[in-house]
Amino acid sequence: MTLEYDKTADALEILLADGIVARTVELDPGTLVDVDEHGDPLSIEIIHPMRRWPLEEILDRFEVEEHDAEILSALWNERSRYPFAEPLVAA
């Protein structure tokens, strides 16, 4: 998983997997999930990540690896760390 924060746009992109985007699912006006042709998530974009974003819906609707789900949960619970000064990379 790779996390990239765009300070100018106040947007967090969470890259989950490599692949070709078949479609983008809009969960709310500021949360977009790119999926492949099988519906597997490739990336999540969160506009204004300090707000409450729909993590539970993401985890319910999409197959996210357990390790990645743990990282997403930690991000969701620790939003006070934003904005990121530099892009983050999670192992």
Steps between C-alpha positions, in 0.01 A plus 500: 500500500622847413354821639539828316370829639451798269514804728376739230190291427466376860460150360633166620554223245535149635648261244403143585602304191629532147257446219283659236211709627171377353278746686487741790246458779396820678408420860435861590593831334856478635576127502578317176608137460663386176432133428618252237277292272434253786395774742819474705617834642815652353497840668297723726496879470379703794443871455539690829619194696452673836125451461322181594534278192310173448759243607240245612329517162834456323581192707147358458474553124853417385744218568790669676789294631501469879833682538376787282172515694699537822699790352182667373341462843805657664486793255130546559549502877805729490378773264657760731833432327384677182598685301803298403803711429632244252365190329495192722582145404359217709668161490 
